[in-house]
């Protein structure tokens, strides 16, 4: 969506800068006058939430890195020292640790919103792929960060997950030794993961910038999935219309975040990770952080190491191909009765796999994990076939029509409440 710039430099400094580096014009066109569909709901505020959380994680992470010691004998102690001896260290650490969970909550809502409203369809394929690259980078960063406290779950979780690379034909053992920096998880592993955990977020920032650039080039999707036809009547300026909505959504999210930080800061962690790493004592039940549990359940559901690793990797990578898997010409699931049913089955399977990933790998839990793994992967051929055979519901001809219909429904509902039926 190519938009003509409305920025006009007023002061002498602005005109001087405009002739040499039009950064003020860029900021104005991006964050002030950029037109957004007027029918966006609060699910679209999570892009702003994610941007804020990324900045928060980088700031708190840099602060923690100033006090952390990436050594097998001192890492756990340095984390405790941050909590007890560094000024406001407890707050910085809890903001960072719980911030990772908040980041993933926002990411999963952002992804499921894209799935439901078809935000991966043309012309937004590259936008979606960049989003999936962001997701993979975030998963790598989060996994490496989970290793750094060097507690029991950190150590043994690292051992289990890095061992998966041994299934790669010909070079598997070499990859494991490269990750470990030796023949077992130890000091070299911790140093490598600390370095990557510190550096990869800056790579993530670069891909996020590309993601936002691609978004502003093709324009935002909206709940109807209908493209903007008239900028004057179907869009509103990003500031103040979308900005105020984003700030309100962010404020509500930060209240939710603060409840964890100040009242239940350890709720999302594992108790075994408050025990120093001991290579001679294996925890009874090894589990990753909650945001990895659905993929961990898929890994354990397959009774073959290579097959489980492939299934876990495919569960993420398959999402990147949705623009070509989904054959429907209709974007929004609002107008796709069969597609909507398939979407909710997929959502239920993800939540169920998250629960099963935290349970022991035995008995009925394994059977249930296999059933929901099958449902997870059936989502993709299901979308393909639904796009070919389902009959979509009538869609509005334009965003303006959908807004007018929504207003008329609200007015009709208000009228019924204001004038209750007479009886007697």
C-alpha positions as CSV (number, residue, x, y, z in Angstrom):
1,X,0.0,0.0,0.0
2,X,1.9,3.0,-1.2
3,X,1.0,6.2,0.6
4,X,1.9,9.7,-0.4
5,X,3.8,11.5,2.4
6,X,1.9,14.3,4.1
7,X,4.9,15.6,6.0
8,X,5.9,19.2,5.5
9,X,9.0,20.5,7.3
10,X,8.3,23.7,9.2
11,X,11.3,24.9,11.1
12,X,14.7,25.7,9.6
13,X,16.3,22.7,11.4
14,X,13.6,20.4,9.9
15,X,14.2,21.7,6.4
16,X,18.0,21.4,6.8
17,X,17.6,17.8,8.1
18,X,15.1,16.9,5.4
19,X,17.6,17.8,2.6
20,X,20.3,15.6,4.1
21,X,18.6,12.8,6.1
22,X,14.8,12.7,6.0
23,X,14.5,10.8,9.2
24,X,11.8,13.1,10.6
25,X,9.7,12.4,7.5
26,X,10.3,8.7,7.9
27,X,9.2,8.8,11.6
28,X,6.1,11.0,10.7
29,X,5.1,8.7,7.9
30,X,5.6,5.6,10.0
31,X,4.2,6.5,13.4
32,X,1.9,9.5,12.8
33,X,0.2,9.8,9.5
34,X,0.3,6.1,8.4
35,X,-3.2,5.0,7.6
36,X,-4.6,1.9,9.4
37,X,-7.9,0.2,8.8
38,X,-10.6,1.7,11.0
39,X,-12.1,-1.7,12.0
40,X,-9.0,-3.1,13.8
41,X,-9.7,-4.7,17.1
42,X,-7.5,-5.1,20.2
43,X,-5.8,-8.2,18.9
44,X,-3.9,-5.8,16.7
45,X,-2.3,-4.1,19.7
46,X,0.0,-7.1,20.4
47,X,2.4,-5.9,17.7
48,X,3.1,-2.8,19.9
49,X,3.2,-5.0,23.0
50,X,5.9,-7.2,21.4
51,X,7.9,-4.2,20.4
52,X,7.8,-2.9,24.0
53,X,8.7,-6.3,25.5
54,X,11.7,-6.7,23.1
55,X,13.0,-3.3,24.3
56,X,12.4,-4.3,27.9
57,X,14.1,-7.6,27.6
58,X,17.2,-6.0,25.9
59,X,17.5,-3.3,28.6
60,X,17.1,-5.7,31.6
61,X,19.3,-8.3,29.9
62,X,22.2,-5.9,29.4
63,X,21.9,-4.9,33.0
64,X,22.0,-8.5,34.2
65,X,25.0,-9.2,32.0
66,X,27.0,-6.7,33.9
67,X,26.7,-8.8,37.0
68,X,26.4,-12.4,35.6
69,X,29.4,-14.8,35.6
70,X,29.3,-17.4,32.8
71,X,31.1,-20.1,34.8
72,X,29.9,-23.5,35.9
73,X,31.1,-22.9,39.4
74,X,29.9,-19.3,39.7
75,X,26.9,-18.9,37.5
76,X,24.3,-20.0,40.0
77,X,26.0,-18.0,42.8
78,X,26.1,-14.9,40.6
79,X,22.4,-15.1,40.0
80,X,21.8,-15.4,43.7
81,X,24.1,-12.4,44.2
82,X,22.1,-10.4,41.7
83,X,18.9,-11.2,43.6
84,X,20.3,-10.3,47.1
85,X,23.2,-7.9,46.8
86,X,22.7,-5.8,43.6
87,X,20.6,-2.7,44.0
88,X,17.1,-3.6,42.7
89,X,18.7,-6.8,41.3
90,X,15.6,-8.8,42.3
91,X,13.4,-6.5,40.3
92,X,15.6,-6.6,37.2
93,X,15.9,-10.3,37.3
94,X,12.2,-10.9,37.8
95,X,11.3,-8.5,35.0
96,X,13.7,-10.3,32.7
97,X,12.6,-13.9,33.7
98,X,8.9,-13.2,33.7
99,X,9.3,-10.9,30.7
100,X,10.3,-13.9,28.6
101,X,7.0,-15.6,29.5
102,X,5.1,-12.4,28.7
103,X,6.9,-12.1,25.4
104,X,5.7,-15.6,24.5
105,X,2.2,-15.0,25.6
106,X,2.1,-11.9,23.3
107,X,3.8,-13.9,20.5
108,X,1.3,-16.7,20.6
109,X,-1.7,-14.3,20.6
110,X,-0.1,-12.5,17.7
111,X,0.4,-15.7,15.8
112,X,-3.1,-17.1,16.4
113,X,-4.6,-13.7,15.4
114,X,-2.7,-14.0,12.1
115,X,-3.9,-17.6,11.7
116,X,-7.6,-16.7,12.4
117,X,-7.7,-13.6,10.2
118,X,-5.5,-15.0,7.4
119,X,-2.7,-12.4,7.7
120,X,-0.3,-14.7,5.9
121,X,-2.2,-14.6,2.6
122,X,-1.0,-12.5,-0.4
123,X,0.4,-9.9,-0.5
124,X,1.7,-10.6,3.0
125,X,3.6,-13.8,2.5
126,X,7.0,-12.3,3.1
127,X,5.7,-10.5,6.1
128,X,4.5,-13.8,7.6
129,X,7.9,-15.5,6.8
130,X,9.8,-12.7,8.6
131,X,7.5,-13.2,11.5
132,X,8.3,-16.9,11.6
133,X,12.0,-16.1,11.5
134,X,11.4,-13.8,14.5
135,X,9.7,-16.7,16.2
136,X,12.6,-19.1,15.6
137,X,15.1,-16.6,16.8
138,X,13.0,-15.9,19.9
139,X,12.9,-19.6,20.7
140,X,16.7,-19.9,20.4
141,X,17.2,-16.9,22.6
142,X,14.8,-18.1,25.2
143,X,16.3,-21.6,25.3
144,X,19.8,-20.2,25.7
145,X,18.6,-17.9,28.4
146,X,17.0,-20.7,30.3
147,X,20.5,-22.4,30.5
148,X,22.2,-19.4,32.2
149,X,20.9,-19.8,35.8
150,X,22.7,-23.1,35.8
151,X,20.2,-24.9,38.0
152,X,19.2,-28.5,37.8
153,X,16.6,-28.0,35.1
154,X,18.8,-25.7,33.1
155,X,21.6,-28.2,33.0
156,X,19.6,-31.3,32.2
157,X,17.3,-29.5,29.8
158,X,20.4,-28.4,27.9
159,X,21.7,-32.0,27.9
160,X,18.4,-33.4,26.5
161,X,17.8,-30.8,23.8
162,X,21.4,-30.5,22.5
163,X,21.6,-34.3,22.3
164,X,18.8,-34.1,19.7
165,X,21.3,-32.8,17.2
166,X,23.1,-36.1,17.3
167,X,20.3,-37.6,15.0
168,X,21.5,-35.4,12.1
169,X,23.1,-37.8,9.6
170,X,26.9,-37.7,9.3
171,X,27.5,-34.5,11.2
172,X,25.3,-35.1,14.3
173,X,28.0,-35.9,16.7
174,X,30.1,-33.0,15.4
175,X,27.2,-30.6,15.9
176,X,26.7,-31.8,19.5
177,X,30.4,-31.3,20.3
178,X,30.3,-27.9,18.7
179,X,27.4,-26.9,20.9
180,X,29.0,-28.4,24.0
181,X,32.5,-27.1,23.4
182,X,33.7,-30.6,24.5
183,X,32.4,-34.0,25.3
184,X,29.8,-33.0,27.9
185,X,27.7,-30.0,28.9
186,X,30.0,-27.8,31.0
187,X,31.8,-24.4,31.2
188,X,32.4,-24.0,27.4
189,X,28.7,-24.7,26.8
190,X,27.6,-22.1,29.3
191,X,30.0,-19.5,27.7
192,X,28.8,-20.2,24.2
193,X,25.1,-20.0,25.2
194,X,25.7,-16.8,27.2
195,X,27.5,-15.1,24.2
196,X,24.7,-16.2,21.8
197,X,21.9,-15.2,24.3
198,X,23.5,-11.7,24.4
199,X,24.1,-11.3,20.7
200,X,21.0,-12.9,19.1
201,X,18.5,-10.3,20.4
202,X,20.3,-7.6,18.3
203,X,19.8,-9.9,15.3
204,X,16.2,-10.2,16.3
205,X,15.9,-6.4,16.3
206,X,17.1,-6.3,12.7
207,X,14.5,-8.9,11.6
208,X,11.8,-7.0,13.5
209,X,12.7,-3.8,11.6
210,X,12.3,-5.7,8.3
211,X,9.0,-7.2,9.6
212,X,7.7,-3.7,10.4
213,X,9.0,-2.3,7.0
214,X,7.2,-5.1,5.1
215,X,4.0,-4.4,7.1
216,X,4.1,-0.7,6.2
217,X,4.7,-1.6,2.6
218,X,1.8,-3.9,2.0
219,X,-0.5,-2.5,4.7
220,X,-2.2,-4.1,7.7
221,X,-4.8,-6.8,7.4
222,X,-8.1,-6.4,9.2
223,X,-10.8,-8.6,10.8
224,X,-12.8,-8.8,7.5
225,X,-9.8,-9.7,5.4
226,X,-11.0,-7.1,2.8
227,X,-8.3,-4.8,1.4
228,X,-8.6,-1.0,1.8
229,X,-10.3,0.5,-1.2
230,X,-10.7,4.1,-0.1
231,X,-8.1,5.5,2.2
232,X,-10.1,8.6,3.2
233,X,-13.2,6.7,4.4
234,X,-11.8,3.3,5.5
235,X,-8.6,4.2,7.4
236,X,-7.6,6.4,10.3
237,X,-4.2,8.0,11.0
238,X,-2.0,5.8,13.2
239,X,-1.6,8.7,15.6
240,X,-3.8,9.3,17.6
241,X,-6.4,6.7,16.7
242,X,-4.3,3.5,16.7
243,X,-1.7,4.9,19.2
244,X,-4.3,5.5,21.9
245,X,-5.7,2.0,21.4
246,X,-2.2,0.5,21.5
247,X,-1.3,2.4,24.7
248,X,-4.5,1.2,26.4
249,X,-3.8,-2.4,25.3
250,X,-0.2,-2.1,26.5
251,X,-1.3,-0.7,29.8
252,X,-3.6,-3.6,30.5
253,X,-0.9,-6.1,29.5
254,X,1.6,-4.4,31.8
255,X,-0.8,-4.7,34.7
256,X,-1.0,-8.4,34.0
257,X,2.8,-8.5,33.8
258,X,3.2,-6.6,37.1
259,X,1.0,-9.1,38.9
260,X,3.5,-11.8,38.1
261,X,6.6,-9.8,38.9
262,X,5.4,-8.4,42.3
263,X,3.1,-11.2,43.5
264,X,4.0,-14.6,42.0
265,X,7.4,-14.1,40.4
266,X,8.4,-17.8,40.6
267,X,5.0,-19.2,39.4
268,X,6.1,-19.9,35.9
269,X,9.5,-21.3,36.9
270,X,10.4,-24.9,37.9
271,X,11.4,-25.6,41.5
272,X,14.4,-27.8,40.5
273,X,16.0,-24.8,38.9
274,X,16.6,-23.3,42.3
275,X,19.0,-26.2,43.0
276,X,22.6,-25.8,41.7
277,X,23.3,-27.9,38.6
278,X,24.6,-31.4,39.5
279,X,25.8,-33.7,36.7
280,X,25.5,-36.7,39.0
281,X,21.9,-36.2,40.0
282,X,19.2,-36.5,37.3
283,X,15.8,-34.8,38.1
284,X,12.9,-37.1,38.3
285,X,11.0,-35.3,35.5
286,X,12.8,-33.1,33.0
287,X,10.6,-30.3,31.5
288,X,11.4,-27.1,29.6
289,X,9.8,-23.7,30.1
290,X,6.0,-23.6,29.6
291,X,6.3,-22.0,26.2
292,X,8.2,-24.9,24.7
293,X,5.8,-27.6,26.2
294,X,3.7,-28.2,23.0
295,X,6.8,-28.9,20.9
296,X,8.3,-31.0,23.7
297,X,5.1,-33.1,23.8
298,X,5.4,-33.7,20.1
299,X,9.0,-34.7,20.5
300,X,8.1,-37.3,23.1
301,X,5.0,-38.5,21.3
302,X,7.0,-40.1,18.5
303,X,8.7,-43.4,19.6
304,X,11.8,-42.7,17.6
305,X,14.5,-40.2,18.3
306,X,15.0,-39.0,14.7
307,X,11.3,-39.1,14.0
308,X,10.5,-37.0,17.2
309,X,13.2,-34.4,16.3
310,X,11.8,-34.1,12.7
311,X,8.2,-33.8,14.0
312,X,9.2,-31.1,16.5
313,X,11.0,-29.1,13.9
314,X,8.3,-29.6,11.3
315,X,5.7,-28.4,13.8
316,X,7.3,-24.9,13.6
317,X,8.5,-24.9,10.0
318,X,5.2,-25.9,8.6
319,X,3.7,-22.7,9.8
320,X,6.0,-20.7,7.5
321,X,4.4,-22.5,4.4
322,X,0.8,-21.6,5.3
323,X,0.6,-18.9,2.6
324,X,0.8,-21.7,0.0
325,X,-0.9,-24.5,2.0
326,X,-4.1,-22.5,2.6
327,X,-5.9,-22.5,-0.8
328,X,-8.9,-20.4,0.2
329,X,-9.4,-17.0,-1.4
330,X,-11.1,-15.8,1.7
331,X,-8.8,-14.5,4.5
332,X,-10.8,-14.2,7.6
333,X,-12.2,-17.3,9.4
334,X,-15.3,-15.2,10.2
335,X,-16.5,-16.2,6.8
336,X,-15.1,-19.7,6.6
337,X,-17.3,-22.1,8.6
338,X,-15.2,-25.2,7.9
339,X,-11.9,-23.3,8.2
340,X,-13.0,-21.9,11.5
341,X,-13.8,-25.4,12.9
342,X,-10.3,-26.6,11.7
343,X,-8.7,-23.5,13.4
344,X,-10.3,-24.2,16.8
345,X,-9.3,-27.9,16.6
346,X,-5.8,-26.7,16.0
347,X,-6.0,-24.3,18.9
348,X,-7.3,-27.0,21.2
349,X,-4.5,-29.4,20.1
350,X,-1.9,-26.8,20.9
351,X,-3.2,-26.1,24.4
352,X,-3.6,-29.8,25.1
353,X,-0.1,-30.5,23.9
354,X,1.1,-27.8,26.2
355,X,-0.5,-29.6,29.2
356,X,0.7,-33.0,28.1
357,X,4.3,-31.7,27.7
358,X,4.4,-31.0,31.4
359,X,3.2,-34.5,32.3
360,X,5.3,-37.7,32.7
361,X,6.0,-39.5,29.4
362,X,4.0,-42.6,30.3
363,X,0.7,-44.4,29.9
364,X,-2.3,-42.3,28.9
365,X,-0.3,-39.1,28.6
366,X,1.7,-40.5,25.7
367,X,-1.4,-41.9,23.9
368,X,-3.1,-38.5,24.3
369,X,0.0,-36.7,23.1
370,X,0.0,-38.8,19.9
371,X,-3.7,-38.1,19.3
372,X,-3.2,-34.3,19.6
373,X,0.1,-34.4,17.6
374,X,-1.9,-36.0,14.8
375,X,-4.6,-33.3,15.1
376,X,-1.9,-30.6,15.1
377,X,-0.5,-31.8,11.8
378,X,-3.9,-32.5,10.3
379,X,-4.5,-28.8,10.5
380,X,-2.4,-28.2,7.4
381,X,-4.0,-30.7,4.9
382,X,-7.3,-29.7,6.5
383,X,-6.8,-26.1,5.5
384,X,-5.7,-27.1,2.0
385,X,-8.9,-29.2,1.4
386,X,-11.2,-26.7,3.1
387,X,-10.0,-24.0,0.8
388,X,-10.9,-26.2,-2.2
389,X,-14.4,-27.4,-1.1
390,X,-15.9,-25.1,1.5
391,X,-18.6,-22.5,0.7
392,X,-17.6,-19.2,2.4
393,X,-20.3,-17.0,4.0
394,X,-21.1,-13.6,2.3
395,X,-18.4,-11.0,3.0
396,X,-18.8,-7.2,3.1
397,X,-17.9,-5.5,-0.1
398,X,-15.6,-3.0,1.8
399,X,-14.3,-2.1,5.2
400,X,-16.7,0.8,5.2
401,X,-19.6,-1.5,4.8
402,X,-18.5,-3.7,7.7
403,X,-18.1,-0.7,10.0
404,X,-21.6,0.6,9.1
405,X,-23.0,-2.9,9.7
406,X,-21.3,-3.1,13.1
407,X,-22.6,0.3,14.1
408,X,-26.1,-0.5,13.1
409,X,-26.0,-3.7,15.2
410,X,-24.7,-1.8,18.2
411,X,-27.5,0.8,17.8
412,X,-30.1,-1.9,17.5
413,X,-28.8,-3.6,20.6
414,X,-28.7,-0.3,22.5
415,X,-32.3,0.4,21.4
416,X,-33.5,-2.9,22.8
417,X,-31.9,-2.2,26.1
418,X,-33.2,1.4,26.3
419,X,-36.8,0.4,25.3
420,X,-37.7,-3.0,26.9
421,X,-40.8,-4.7,25.6
422,X,-44.0,-3.7,27.4
423,X,-45.9,-6.4,29.2
424,X,-49.4,-6.6,30.6
